[in-house]
């Protein structure tokens, strides 16, 4: 019983940690200004 509850708890914590990690990684990869979860790019990069 407690093993199943612990599995659900750790799975939820791992999911939240993964979401937070991905959001911080998006902030580091933004070439412009990052505000309120949106990346604002003032000039287009050369492709």
C-alpha positions in Angstrom: 0.0 0.0 0.0 2.7 2.5 1.0 4.9 1.4 -1.9 2.2 2.4 -4.4 1.7 5.8 -2.7 5.4 6.4 -2.6 5.6 5.6 -6.3 2.9 8.1 -7.2 4.5 10.8 -5.0 8.0 10.3 -6.5 6.6 10.2 -10.0 4.8 13.5 -9.5 7.9 15.1 -8.0 10.0 13.9 -11.0 7.4 15.4 -13.4 7.4 18.8 -11.7 11.2 18.8 -11.6 11.3 18.0 -15.3 8.9 20.8 -16.1 10.9 23.3 -14.1 14.1 22.2 -15.7 12.7 22.6 -19.2 11.4 26.1 -18.4 14.7 27.3 -17.1 16.4 25.8 -20.2 14.1 27.7 -22.5 15.0 30.9 -20.7 18.8 30.3 -21.3 18.2 29.5 -25.0 16.3 32.7 -25.7 18.3 35.1 -27.9 16.3 38.1 -26.9 14.4 39.2 -23.8 12.5 36.5 -21.8 9.4 37.9 -19.9 6.4 36.2 -18.5 7.2 32.9 -20.2 7.6 34.4 -23.7 10.8 35.0 -25.6 10.8 38.4 -27.3 13.4 38.7 -30.2 14.0 42.3 -31.4 15.9 41.4 -34.5 15.8 38.2 -36.6 18.9 36.0 -36.6 20.8 35.4 -39.8 19.9 32.1 -41.3 
